[in-house]
Structures are given as structure tokens and as C-alpha cells.
């Protein structure tokens, strides 16, 4: 059994999450910004299907990506050098969320980015917590990602791509921006092999939660992300041969 949340934005200890399904902690509550922020600071996130109650999760272990550990393949590095794209920040947040919601995913029937979740993310964006990265090719939105920033942690939510490497381009530029701004970690939430190839790795939940306590206590205040100079091209360090951010 899992507890039903009270009206106040309170959560049980993450150690009470079920081992199977991994990380299921609680049900109910709402998607008000205060509850979402309280949840993310504790390593908890909402994930549920249309028609189901809101379910709250804190899996163990947790997949994370440290921005400086991003791995870029030679083929992706070539794409980045070709500069046939432009990258924006917060220039089309609602469009990115909607594109992530309607993108088919292997092995998934429907999407967890329900209208209720989209409304919640759009509210968080208006408050300056939720952000998007957009990749445009020939002026058209070709890929991107979105997530929530609290302190020095970026919580990745979802990615989409309508052209080869378009979402990876957005991720590269996100990592470079986060490094420049002193962010310590990207929470990928669910473990996926795809994110593992990009440098993400799992850490124990207790280590993740301890890091959140330190890293969400300082950093940039909430607010819109503007485009940064030179974002149409990126110098990639350490290119090698080589989602999770929930897809």
C-alpha cells in the first residue's frame, strides 16, 4: 500500500517508496507549483497516465547526468560543427511540451504528458522554473527538450526529435549552458540505455537526495532563460566514439 497525500504539499520519506514498481511512493494531491517544487527538492516527481490518480515516484537508483560528463559521438560532433541549425532557450516552451507529448515512443501506448501535466508545466514556466531548449533547422522546430530548474539542479522531463540529432543538439547546448551557470547535475529520473550512451549514470537514491539538499539551496533565482551569444554553434570538448529524461 502507498499513502494518499494530504492537501498540504507534504510527502512521506523517499525510503518508503516501493521496490516494485521501483520508486512508487504516494498517490493523490495536486499539481500546484508549491507541491511540484516541494517534491522535486526531495527527489520526487509525478508520473501517471490519463484517467489515473496522480502518482509520485522516487526510484532507486537514480539516473543523472553531470554536465561536464556529457559524451558526444564523432557523428554528433560533425553535426555541431556544420552549424546547420539554431538553438534557442525558452523561445517556444509550450510547443516543445506539446511536441514531446505527441511524439510516439517505442513500447508506450499514449503519453504521460497529459493535458493536466502540460498545464502544470506551463504554469511552472510562467513562474520561471520550467525551461525549454529548441533546435531549429531552416527556421522550423526540429527537436528540443524541457525540464525544471531549482537551484543548481536541472530536472529533465522529456525530449523530442523530428530530425537526426535534433534533440541531442539541444542537450549539448543545455549542458554547456548549465556548466557556465554553475549547475551541478541533470536529473534524468528514469534509467535508459540511450542516456547511458550520452554519459548519464546511476547513483544511489540516498546520494542523490543528499546532493539535492545542497544543490537546490543555491543558484540562479527563477526567471526566463534568454538566448546566449554564439548558440548556433558549439565547441564540443572531448568528442568520443561513443532518454531517463522521461520520454
TORMARGU-11711 format. One record per residue (C-alpha): residue number from 1; x, y, z; residue in three letters. Coordinates in nm, 4 decimals. Layout:
REM TORMARGU-11711
@num->NUM east->X north->Y up->Z residu->ALA
...
REM end
This chain:
REM TORMARGU-11711
@num->1 east->0.0000 north->0.0000 up->0.0000 residu->UNK
@num->2 east->0.1085 north->0.3546 up->-0.0679 residu->UNK
@num->3 east->-0.0244 north->0.6596 up->0.1189 residu->UNK
@num->4 east->-0.2719 north->0.9098 up->-0.0208 residu->UNK
@num->5 east->-0.1301 north->1.2602 up->0.0035 residu->UNK
@num->6 east->-0.2926 north->1.5274 up->0.2220 residu->UNK
@num->7 east->-0.3961 north->1.8669 up->0.0877 residu->UNK
@num->8 east->-0.0769 north->2.0276 up->0.2187 residu->UNK
@num->9 east->0.2342 north->1.9812 up->-0.0031 residu->UNK
@num->10 east->0.3815 north->1.7094 up->0.2188 residu->UNK
@num->11 east->0.5374 north->1.3768 up->0.1207 residu->UNK
@num->12 east->0.6413 north->1.0612 up->0.3036 residu->UNK
@num->13 east->1.0143 north->0.9850 up->0.3274 residu->UNK
@num->14 east->1.1516 north->0.8563 up->-0.0035 residu->UNK
@num->15 east->1.2844 north->0.5497 up->0.1790 residu->UNK
@num->16 east->0.9222 north->0.4334 up->0.1973 residu->UNK
@num->17 east->0.8964 north->0.4051 up->-0.1825 residu->UNK
@num->18 east->0.8146 north->0.0596 up->-0.3132 residu->UNK
@num->19 east->1.0897 north->-0.1564 up->-0.4618 residu->UNK
@num->20 east->0.8393 north->-0.2801 up->-0.7209 residu->UNK
@num->21 east->0.7294 north->-0.0902 up->-0.9145 residu->UNK
@num->22 east->1.0579 north->0.0790 up->-0.8442 residu->UNK
@num->23 east->1.0107 north->0.4091 up->-0.6671 residu->UNK
@num->24 east->0.6314 north->0.4352 up->-0.6350 residu->UNK
@num->25 east->0.5889 north->0.6473 up->-0.3226 residu->UNK
@num->26 east->0.2413 north->0.8025 up->-0.2972 residu->UNK
@num->27 east->-0.0791 north->0.8935 up->-0.4803 residu->UNK
@num->28 east->-0.3137 north->1.1887 up->-0.4914 residu->UNK
@num->29 east->-0.2522 north->1.5519 up->-0.4159 residu->UNK
@num->30 east->-0.2412 north->1.8057 up->-0.6958 residu->UNK
@num->31 east->-0.0025 north->1.9614 up->-0.9468 residu->UNK
@num->32 east->0.0169 north->2.3049 up->-0.7892 residu->UNK
@num->33 east->0.3581 north->2.4710 up->-0.8257 residu->UNK
@num->34 east->0.4157 north->2.4598 up->-0.4485 residu->UNK
@num->35 east->0.3720 north->2.0817 up->-0.4420 residu->UNK
@num->36 east->0.5834 north->2.0229 up->-0.7516 residu->UNK
@num->37 east->0.8698 north->2.2322 up->-0.6126 residu->UNK
@num->38 east->0.8465 north->2.0577 up->-0.2753 residu->UNK
@num->39 east->0.8520 north->1.7199 up->-0.4498 residu->UNK
@num->40 east->1.1485 north->1.7939 up->-0.6749 residu->UNK
@num->41 east->1.3564 north->1.9299 up->-0.3873 residu->UNK
@num->42 east->1.3092 north->1.5871 up->-0.2226 residu->UNK
@num->43 east->1.3811 north->1.3788 up->-0.5325 residu->UNK
@num->44 east->1.0158 north->1.3016 up->-0.6080 residu->UNK
@num->45 east->0.8299 north->1.3532 up->-0.9357 residu->UNK
@num->46 east->0.4771 north->1.2940 up->-1.0727 residu->UNK
@num->47 east->0.4216 north->1.0291 up->-1.3397 residu->UNK
@num->48 east->0.0823 north->0.8864 up->-1.4282 residu->UNK
@num->49 east->-0.1442 north->0.8014 up->-1.7194 residu->UNK
@num->50 east->-0.4559 north->0.9850 up->-1.8315 residu->UNK
@num->51 east->-0.7514 north->0.8854 up->-1.6129 residu->UNK
@num->52 east->-0.5328 north->0.7618 up->-1.3255 residu->UNK
@num->53 east->-0.4746 north->0.9398 up->-0.9944 residu->UNK
@num->54 east->-0.1529 north->1.1397 up->-0.9694 residu->UNK
@num->55 east->0.1298 north->0.9026 up->-0.8779 residu->UNK
@num->56 east->0.4546 north->1.0208 up->-0.7178 residu->UNK
@num->57 east->0.7860 north->0.8412 up->-0.7680 residu->UNK
@num->58 east->1.1405 north->0.8325 up->-0.6322 residu->UNK
@num->59 east->1.3260 north->0.5404 up->-0.7941 residu->UNK
@num->60 east->1.6436 north->0.3855 up->-0.6590 residu->UNK
@num->61 east->1.8991 north->0.4085 up->-0.8113 residu->UNK
@num->62 east->1.8573 north->0.7423 up->-0.9889 residu->UNK
@num->63 east->1.9979 north->0.8219 up->-1.3335 residu->UNK
@num->64 east->2.1764 north->1.1552 up->-1.3514 residu->UNK
@num->65 east->2.3982 north->1.3393 up->-1.5961 residu->UNK
@num->66 east->2.6730 north->1.5673 up->-1.4725 residu->UNK
@num->67 east->2.7021 north->1.8353 up->-1.7429 residu->UNK
@num->68 east->3.0787 north->1.8024 up->-1.7750 residu->UNK
@num->69 east->3.0456 north->1.4261 up->-1.8354 residu->UNK
@num->70 east->2.8326 north->1.4544 up->-2.1493 residu->UNK
@num->71 east->2.9677 north->1.2220 up->-2.4188 residu->UNK
@num->72 east->2.9436 north->1.3355 up->-2.7795 residu->UNK
@num->73 east->2.9994 north->1.0928 up->-3.0668 residu->UNK
@num->74 east->3.2080 north->1.1845 up->-3.3696 residu->UNK
@num->75 east->2.8962 north->1.1949 up->-3.5858 residu->UNK
@num->76 east->2.7215 north->1.4335 up->-3.3474 residu->UNK
@num->77 east->3.0354 north->1.6467 up->-3.3203 residu->UNK
@num->78 east->3.0368 north->1.6740 up->-3.7003 residu->UNK
@num->79 east->2.6729 north->1.7857 up->-3.6956 residu->UNK
@num->80 east->2.7566 north->2.0500 up->-3.4362 residu->UNK
@num->81 east->3.0474 north->2.1786 up->-3.6442 residu->UNK
@num->82 east->2.8341 north->2.2020 up->-3.9593 residu->UNK
@num->83 east->2.6235 north->2.4728 up->-3.7890 residu->UNK
@num->84 east->2.3148 north->2.3944 up->-3.9972 residu->UNK
@num->85 east->2.0860 north->2.4718 up->-3.7056 residu->UNK
@num->86 east->1.9966 north->2.7368 up->-3.4471 residu->UNK
@num->87 east->1.9335 north->2.6789 up->-3.0789 residu->UNK
@num->88 east->1.7020 north->2.8825 up->-2.8575 residu->UNK
@num->89 east->1.6112 north->2.8851 up->-2.4901 residu->UNK
@num->90 east->1.2523 north->2.9394 up->-2.3721 residu->UNK
@num->91 east->1.1537 north->3.0588 up->-2.7189 residu->UNK
@num->92 east->0.8767 north->2.8013 up->-2.7695 residu->UNK
@num->93 east->0.8152 north->2.6298 up->-2.4366 residu->UNK
@num->94 east->0.4528 north->2.5244 up->-2.4907 residu->UNK
@num->95 east->0.5357 north->2.3985 up->-2.8408 residu->UNK
@num->96 east->0.8182 north->2.1818 up->-2.7093 residu->UNK
@num->97 east->0.5998 north->2.0319 up->-2.4351 residu->UNK
@num->98 east->0.3207 north->1.9594 up->-2.6842 residu->UNK
@num->99 east->0.5677 north->1.8036 up->-2.9311 residu->UNK
@num->100 east->0.7073 north->1.5782 up->-2.6580 residu->UNK
@num->101 east->0.3523 north->1.4729 up->-2.5683 residu->UNK
@num->102 east->0.2540 north->1.3710 up->-2.9212 residu->UNK
@num->103 east->0.5799 north->1.2012 up->-3.0221 residu->UNK
@num->104 east->0.5303 north->0.8216 up->-3.0396 residu->UNK
@num->105 east->0.7563 north->0.6204 up->-2.8073 residu->UNK
@num->106 east->0.8534 north->0.2553 up->-2.8606 residu->UNK
@num->107 east->0.6684 north->0.0319 up->-2.6155 residu->UNK
@num->108 east->0.4382 north->0.3104 up->-2.4931 residu->UNK
@num->109 east->0.0672 north->0.3433 up->-2.5555 residu->UNK
@num->110 east->-0.0142 north->0.7108 up->-2.5246 residu->UNK
@num->111 east->0.1774 north->0.9661 up->-2.3223 residu->UNK
@num->112 east->0.2365 north->1.0542 up->-1.9593 residu->UNK
@num->113 east->0.2463 north->1.4240 up->-2.0616 residu->UNK
@num->114 east->-0.1295 north->1.4535 up->-2.0236 residu->UNK
@num->115 east->-0.3190 north->1.7823 up->-2.0590 residu->UNK
@num->116 east->-0.3025 north->1.8180 up->-1.6785 residu->UNK
@num->117 east->0.0752 north->1.7771 up->-1.6859 residu->UNK
@num->118 east->0.1086 north->2.0211 up->-1.9745 residu->UNK
@num->119 east->-0.0935 north->2.2799 up->-1.7815 residu->UNK
@num->120 east->0.1280 north->2.2255 up->-1.4756 residu->UNK
@num->121 east->0.4496 north->2.2664 up->-1.6753 residu->UNK
@num->122 east->0.3185 north->2.5799 up->-1.8439 residu->UNK
@num->123 east->0.2406 north->2.7291 up->-1.5024 residu->UNK
@num->124 east->0.5907 north->2.6440 up->-1.3857 residu->UNK
@num->125 east->0.7296 north->2.8089 up->-1.6986 residu->UNK
@num->126 east->0.5370 north->3.1286 up->-1.6321 residu->UNK
@num->127 east->0.6822 north->3.1308 up->-1.2802 residu->UNK
@num->128 east->1.0356 north->3.0973 up->-1.4209 residu->UNK
@num->129 east->1.1073 north->2.7407 up->-1.3044 residu->UNK
@num->130 east->1.0431 north->2.5392 up->-1.6216 residu->UNK
@num->131 east->1.2573 north->2.5880 up->-1.9320 residu->UNK
@num->132 east->1.2922 north->2.4581 up->-2.2843 residu->UNK
@num->133 east->1.5723 north->2.4254 up->-2.5357 residu->UNK
@num->134 east->1.4740 north->2.4393 up->-2.9041 residu->UNK
@num->135 east->1.6652 north->2.3185 up->-3.2091 residu->UNK
@num->136 east->1.5545 north->2.4828 up->-3.5325 residu->UNK
@num->137 east->1.6579 north->2.3731 up->-3.8799 residu->UNK
@num->138 east->1.5694 north->2.6018 up->-4.1705 residu->UNK
@num->139 east->1.3658 north->2.8059 up->-3.9235 residu->UNK
@num->140 east->1.1414 north->2.5168 up->-3.8183 residu->UNK
@num->141 east->1.1285 north->2.3497 up->-3.4789 residu->UNK
@num->142 east->1.3058 north->2.0167 up->-3.5324 residu->UNK
@num->143 east->1.3708 north->1.8997 up->-3.1790 residu->UNK
@num->144 east->1.4162 north->2.0010 up->-2.8214 residu->UNK
@num->145 east->1.3722 north->1.9245 up->-2.4556 residu->UNK
@num->146 east->1.2248 north->2.0761 up->-2.1422 residu->UNK
@num->147 east->1.2633 north->2.0496 up->-1.7684 residu->UNK
@num->148 east->1.2597 north->2.2313 up->-1.4368 residu->UNK
@num->149 east->1.5456 north->2.4249 up->-1.2774 residu->UNK
@num->150 east->1.5687 north->2.4587 up->-0.8996 residu->UNK
@num->151 east->1.8889 north->2.5974 up->-0.7564 residu->UNK
@num->152 east->2.1805 north->2.4270 up->-0.9301 residu->UNK
@num->153 east->1.9843 north->2.1219 up->-1.0475 residu->UNK
@num->154 east->1.8028 north->2.0790 up->-1.3790 residu->UNK
@num->155 east->1.5316 north->1.8143 up->-1.3751 residu->UNK
@num->156 east->1.4962 north->1.6828 up->-1.7286 residu->UNK
@num->157 east->1.1425 north->1.5907 up->-1.8268 residu->UNK
@num->158 east->1.1257 north->1.4903 up->-2.1938 residu->UNK
@num->159 east->1.2868 north->1.5254 up->-2.5363 residu->UNK
@num->160 east->1.1657 north->1.5001 up->-2.8940 residu->UNK
@num->161 east->1.3302 north->1.4923 up->-3.2330 residu->UNK
@num->162 east->1.1890 north->1.5358 up->-3.5830 residu->UNK
@num->163 east->1.5325 north->1.5354 up->-3.7493 residu->UNK
@num->164 east->1.8524 north->1.3399 up->-3.6926 residu->UNK
@num->165 east->2.0325 north->1.4503 up->-3.3745 residu->UNK
@num->166 east->1.7959 north->1.7456 up->-3.3159 residu->UNK
@num->167 east->1.7259 north->1.6554 up->-2.9519 residu->UNK
@num->168 east->2.0931 north->1.5721 up->-2.8911 residu->UNK
@num->169 east->2.1920 north->1.9165 up->-3.0214 residu->UNK
@num->170 east->1.9551 north->2.0672 up->-2.7642 residu->UNK
@num->171 east->2.1058 north->1.8514 up->-2.4895 residu->UNK
@num->172 east->2.4606 north->1.9553 up->-2.5803 residu->UNK
@num->173 east->2.3682 north->2.3224 up->-2.5641 residu->UNK
@num->174 east->2.1800 north->2.2686 up->-2.2397 residu->UNK
@num->175 east->2.4849 north->2.1067 up->-2.0802 residu->UNK
@num->176 east->2.7129 north->2.3876 up->-2.1934 residu->UNK
@num->177 east->2.4732 north->2.6490 up->-2.0566 residu->UNK
@num->178 east->2.4395 north->2.4661 up->-1.7260 residu->UNK
@num->179 east->2.8177 north->2.4435 up->-1.6917 residu->UNK
@num->180 east->2.8542 north->2.8157 up->-1.7498 residu->UNK
@num->181 east->2.5826 north->2.8919 up->-1.4942 residu->UNK
@num->182 east->2.7299 north->2.6662 up->-1.2263 residu->UNK
@num->183 east->2.4676 north->2.3905 up->-1.2356 residu->UNK
@num->184 east->2.5855 north->2.0680 up->-1.0769 residu->UNK
@num->185 east->2.3554 north->1.7982 up->-1.2133 residu->UNK
@num->186 east->2.0788 north->1.6986 up->-1.4528 residu->UNK
@num->187 east->1.8227 north->1.4604 up->-1.3066 residu->UNK
@num->188 east->1.7267 north->1.2111 up->-1.5775 residu->UNK
@num->189 east->1.4745 north->1.0448 up->-1.3432 residu->UNK
@num->190 east->1.4347 north->0.7091 up->-1.5191 residu->UNK
@num->191 east->1.7230 north->0.4891 up->-1.6294 residu->UNK
@num->192 east->1.7552 north->0.4368 up->-2.0060 residu->UNK
@num->193 east->2.0299 north->0.2858 up->-2.2193 residu->UNK
@num->194 east->2.0093 north->0.5823 up->-2.4590 residu->UNK
@num->195 east->2.1016 north->0.8312 up->-2.1875 residu->UNK
@num->196 east->2.3769 north->0.5984 up->-2.0722 residu->UNK
@num->197 east->2.5427 north->0.6300 up->-2.4128 residu->UNK
@num->198 east->2.5435 north->1.0090 up->-2.3626 residu->UNK
@num->199 east->2.7260 north->0.9905 up->-2.0301 residu->UNK
@num->200 east->2.4427 north->0.9599 up->-1.7787 residu->UNK
@num->201 east->2.4911 north->0.7150 up->-1.4926 residu->UNK
@num->202 east->2.3029 north->0.5851 up->-1.1928 residu->UNK
@num->203 east->2.3734 north->0.6807 up->-0.8344 residu->UNK
@num->204 east->2.2103 north->0.5539 up->-0.5141 residu->UNK
@num->205 east->1.8962 north->0.7431 up->-0.4170 residu->UNK
@num->206 east->2.0407 north->0.8381 up->-0.0788 residu->UNK
@num->207 east->2.3364 north->1.0028 up->-0.2549 residu->UNK
@num->208 east->2.1022 north->1.1787 up->-0.4973 residu->UNK
@num->209 east->1.8772 north->1.3155 up->-0.2218 residu->UNK
@num->210 east->2.1771 north->1.4356 up->-0.0192 residu->UNK
@num->211 east->2.3077 north->1.6197 up->-0.3275 residu->UNK
@num->212 east->1.9687 north->1.7837 up->-0.3813 residu->UNK
@num->213 east->1.9679 north->1.9214 up->-0.0288 residu->UNK
@num->214 east->2.2931 north->2.1044 up->-0.1003 residu->UNK
@num->215 east->2.2482 north->2.1973 up->-0.4669 residu->UNK
@num->216 east->1.8885 north->2.3234 up->-0.4598 residu->UNK
@num->217 east->1.9720 north->2.5664 up->-0.1802 residu->UNK
@num->218 east->2.1774 north->2.7996 up->-0.4008 residu->UNK
@num->219 east->2.1919 north->2.9114 up->-0.7628 residu->UNK
@num->220 east->2.0146 north->3.1437 up->-1.0014 residu->UNK
@num->221 east->1.6693 north->3.2709 up->-0.8967 residu->UNK
@num->222 east->1.3712 north->3.1635 up->-1.1101 residu->UNK
@num->223 east->1.3283 north->3.3576 up->-1.4316 residu->UNK
@num->224 east->1.3256 north->3.3271 up->-1.8107 residu->UNK
@num->225 east->1.6283 north->3.1936 up->-1.9951 residu->UNK
@num->226 east->1.7403 north->3.4157 up->-2.2791 residu->UNK
@num->227 east->1.9442 north->3.3043 up->-2.5776 residu->UNK
@num->228 east->2.3176 north->3.3200 up->-2.5196 residu->UNK
@num->229 east->2.5733 north->3.4578 up->-2.7652 residu->UNK
@num->230 east->2.7032 north->3.2052 up->-3.0145 residu->UNK
@num->231 east->2.4351 north->2.9452 up->-2.9536 residu->UNK
@num->232 east->2.4093 north->2.8499 up->-3.3203 residu->UNK
@num->233 east->2.7350 north->2.6601 up->-3.2895 residu->UNK
@num->234 east->2.9050 north->2.4772 up->-3.0097 residu->UNK
@num->235 east->3.2634 north->2.3848 up->-2.9356 residu->UNK
@num->236 east->3.2461 north->2.0287 up->-2.8065 residu->UNK
@num->237 east->3.5151 north->1.9141 up->-2.5677 residu->UNK
@num->238 east->3.6276 north->1.5544 up->-2.5570 residu->UNK
@num->239 east->3.4295 north->1.4177 up->-2.8518 residu->UNK
@num->240 east->3.4435 north->1.0380 up->-2.8409 residu->UNK
@num->241 east->3.3087 north->0.7388 up->-3.0224 residu->UNK
@num->242 east->3.0556 north->0.6769 up->-2.8382 residu->UNK
@num->243 east->1.6419 north->0.9247 up->-2.2634 residu->UNK
@num->244 east->1.5745 north->0.8827 up->-1.8216 residu->UNK
@num->245 east->1.4940 north->1.2147 up->-1.9049 residu->UNK
@num->246 east->1.1495 north->1.0607 up->-1.9232 residu->UNK
@num->247 east->1.0460 north->1.0125 up->-2.2826 residu->UNK
REM end
